[in-house]
Amino acid sequence: MSIKKPDQELVDKLVIANRILYQQGIVDGLGHVSVRHDSEPDVFLLSCNRAPGMVVREDIVCYDYDGNALYENAERPYLERFIHAEIYRSRPDVVSVVHSHSQSVIPFAATARPLRPIYHMAGFLGAGTAHFDIRDKSGNTDMLIRNSALGKNLAQSLGAHTCVLMRGHGSTTVGTSLEQAVFRAVYAEINAKLQLQAQTIGEINFLNAEEAQLASDVNDGQIGRSWSLWARQITL
């Protein structure tokens, strides 16, 4: 399949996103972030099987929604590229996807307790988080989303939410831009940490739906400020 090359600025931004997520402690040697192709429909950009903190421009590969690499001689792909493919297929509004195993989110995934916004920076969680249990659909597995069918199940669980928690695994966060998806992945982890702390003290007074939406709208106008700071802290 012959496709247009993605915009080089977008490729470089995806490299930066990988490094930011590593620098912020959202991913380690595992986890991944993707973005839709800027001009080709049904195509997304994702690194080959590389630790996020080591991703460089040459690692970025184009994939179709069936998880097929569209470059000849592309290096080994991530096993869980189907997370990205099926979310893009089912959610036209989503431009970027982050999958991680950030530590403070894991207890919420294990208990099916939703993340809810404990402060304004997590206003995007106003509707709470979706939950996905791979065992419900596929019985006992290695917990990985390693094919299109599992990816579709995950995307269905995500629904219209911004974040889905995956029992025994991690979470997946989406956004309408690469910067927004990264921002949400970072603050989902921070909110989870604060929510765990607060619930040991007493009943939590979460942001209500209107407060969360108002806060989210304001934060969306400030994402560039955080992105610029995070990008400045990384080394390419």
N, C-alpha and C positions, 0 to 999 in steps of 0.2 A: 504494500500500500504506500503510495507516494503522498506525503503531506508537506505542508509548509513548515519551515523551521519556526519554532516559537521565538517571540521577541527576546533578544538577548538580555534586555533589562529585566524581563520577567524571570528568566533563568537565573540571573544573578541574585534576584530578590528571593528566589526559592532556596538558593544556597545560604543566603543570610538567615532565612527563616529556620533552617535546620540548625545553624550555629546558635541562634538566639535561644531556641528551645533547649539546647544542650546547656548553654550558659546559665539559663534560668532554672535548671534542674528539673525540667519537665520530662525530658528524655535522657537516657544514658547511652549505652551501646545499642539499645533497641528503641523502637518507636520511629515514626515517620510522618512527614507532612507533604501534602500535594497541592497542586493548583490547576485549574482548568487551563487548557491551551487558549491563547489570546485570540486566535482566528479560526481554528479548526474545531468544528462541532464533534462531540462525542470522543474527545481526546483530552487526556490530562497528563501533567508532568509530575514525575516522581523520581527520586533517586534510585539507582540500582541498589543492591543489597550492601549498604554501607552504614557504619555508625554515623548518626546525624552530625556529631561534632567533627567528622572527617570529610563530609561531603564537599566536593568541588564541582565546578561548572561541568566538567566532562562526565560526571556521574549522572547527570539529569537525563532521563529517558522519557519518551512519549509512549503512552499506553492507550489502548482502546478500552471500551467498557467491558470487554470480556477478559481483560487482564493481559492482553497480548502486547508485547513490546513492538513498536512500529519502527525501530531502528535495527538494521542488520548488525549482527555480532554484538548486540547489547549484552552487558554482563548480567550475571544471575540476578533476578528480581527479588523483591521482598515477597515472602510467602503470603502476606496479608494485603497485597495490593487490591484484593477484591473488596475490602472495606471501602476504599476510595471509589473504585469503579461503580459499585452498586449504589452508593450514596449519590454520586453524580447522576447516575441514570434516573434515580427516583426523585431527586430534588433539584429542579432547574435553577432554583435561587441560590444554591450553594456554589461558591467559587473556590473554596479551599477547605481541606479536611486535615485535621491533626489527630493522630492516634498515639496514645502514650500510656505508660504504666505509672504515672506520678503517684507517690506513696500515700498521700493523705486522702486520695479519692478511693483507694482500694476498699477501706472499711464500708463505705457507702454502697459500693457495688456488691459487696458480700452480704449486706443486710437488707438490700432493696430499700434503703432509706434514701429519699431524694436529697440532692443538694438544693438548697434554697438560698436566696441572697441574704446574707447576714449583714452586708454593707453595700454601699452604692456602687463599688467597683465591680460587683457581680450582678448588676441589675439584669444582665442577659439571662440569668437563671430564674427570672420571675415566674415562669411556668413550671419551675422545677426541672428535674432531669428525668429522662426516659431510662428504662432498665432493660437489659438483654441478658437472658440466661440461655446459653447455647445448649444446655442439657434438655431444655423444654422441647427443642426441635430435633436434636440429633443424638440424644442419649449421651453416654460418656465419650468424651473426646479429649484431645490435647489442649483444648480451649482456643485454638487458633482459627481465624477466619481464612481458611485456605482454599476456598472455592466460591464460585458465583452464587450457589444456592445459599450458603451461609452468609455471604455478603448481603444478599437480598433480605434474609431474615433480620439481619442487623439493621439495615436501612428501614425496614418496616417498623421495627421497634423504636428507632429514632423518631420516626414520624415528622412532625413539624417542630420538634424541640431543637435546641442549640447544642445539646450534649446528651450522649447516651452512656450509661455506666454498664460495664460488662463484668458480670460475676466471675470471680476467680481470674481476672485478666487485667482490666484497666478501664480506659474510657476513650471516647471519640468525640471530638468537638468540631463544629462546622462554623463557617462564616461566609459573608458575602464578599469578602476580600481576603487575600493572604494575611494581611496585617491583622484583620479582625479575628480570624481563626486562631492565630498565634496569641493575640491578646486574651481571647477567651480561654484558651488552654492554660495560660499562665494564671489567670484569676480564678479559674475553676479549682485549681490546686490550692491557691491561697485561701479561697472561701472554704474549701473542705477543711483545711487546717484550723481556721478560726471557728468553724461550726463544731468541730470536734472539741475544741477548747471550751466553747461557750456552753455546750450541753452538759458539761461536768459541773457548771456553776448553777444552772437553773433553766427554766423555760425560756426559749429564745423568742424574741420579738422580731420576726423577720420583716423585711420590706414587703408591703402589700403589692398587689399587681400593678396599681397605678404608679406607686413610688418606684418600683423596679423598672417600669417602662420609661418613665421620665429620666431616671438615672442612666439607663442604657442609652437613650437618645443623646444625652449630653456626652457620655463617655465615647460614643462613636465619633464625635467631633474632635476628640482629643487623642485618638489612637496614634496618630503620627508623632506626637510628642514622646510617648513611651517607645515606639518603634525606633525613633532616632537615637534615643539614649541606649537602648539595648543593642542596636547595630554598632554603635560607637564602642561598646565594650568588648566586641568580639574581634578575633584575629582570623583573617582569611588566608 
